[in-house]
Amino acid sequence: SRILLGECTYRIISGWSKRVRRRTLLYRTSHLRFDTFRTGSTIRIGGIDIKPISVDHSIPGAYGFHIYTPSGLIVYTGDFRLHGRFKPRIDLCEGVEDQVSLLICEGTNVGRLVEPMSESDVDARASSIIQRCRGLVIVDIAPADLDRLNTMVGVAHKTGREVLCSDRIMDTVTDLSGDRSLKVPRIGDDVKSFEEFKDDCIRNPEKYMLITCLYSEREVRRIKPPPGSIYLLSCSEPFEEEREIAFNRLLNWLNTFGVSIYHVHSSGHIYPLDIREIVERIKPRTVAAIHTEYPDAFRSLLSDLTKVYTFRRGDEFKI
């Protein structure tokens, strides 16, 4: 079977698959054929041309697509946002005004309470909190969120701390270090391994920022951070039962050690008013809502601008 994916995604998957156990899903995909692409590529499948275009998201290597079909142009956003720091060299909406038959758009943040923070806001708020801390700073980010990692490295520099990373974060940095299109922290200069500096971190917690992921309690139990230390959750709150259990277990350990807990995060998904801005700009004939828990709210959001189609399981949509 042939699988198409971005070069950055392939780097991440390849790195992880080399480290996981043989029985896992990633190992069982080793027989598949992976073909990679970047912005500027053209993928031809039958009579359809597909052009991938980099978009800003909370992980690197995210793409939207221009899909050229005999029935018209389809623009698929994928997961994306307009409020991050990454500025793609080609705009997903550039040059397609009044030409789009169908815009397939994510709506993760539609219909829910959102706090419209940008990556710059995360930088400012984290800096304000961390500069008051006299103990250890622990930051929990998504394991492949390179933008957030770079933000926190900058915050650590401003607040006079060295950055230590858990194994999972170091793995991501290692996997992406060869990609010249990305800004990747330098191992040994910008970031160091927690395992190598664990003992000094225990002796001098005020010198360090520890970056972990996936609500890991392992490093917390090993360090036993002193009272007055802080934990910054700089990713999404848990949204499934297994992660909720892990998160609550971590919180119990943090409370035991007297560690203050803060949530400082900027969503990887577009905010509702930005969706309206895009629809007003490109004027698609129809919008199809995907990746949303509130499709009716999505339809209402754009009801004065264009037709909106929302899917049910098994639906077929024709343009």
Helices and strands as residue ranges (DSSP letters): E 2-6, H 7-19, H 25-28, E 33-37, E 43-45, E 48-54, E 63-69, E 72-76, E 100-106, H 119-130, E 137-140, H 146-158, E 162-165, H 167-176, E 192-193, H 194-203, G 205-207, E 208-212, H 218-223, E 230-233, H 241-257, E 260-263, H 272-282, E 286-290, H 295-301, E 307-310
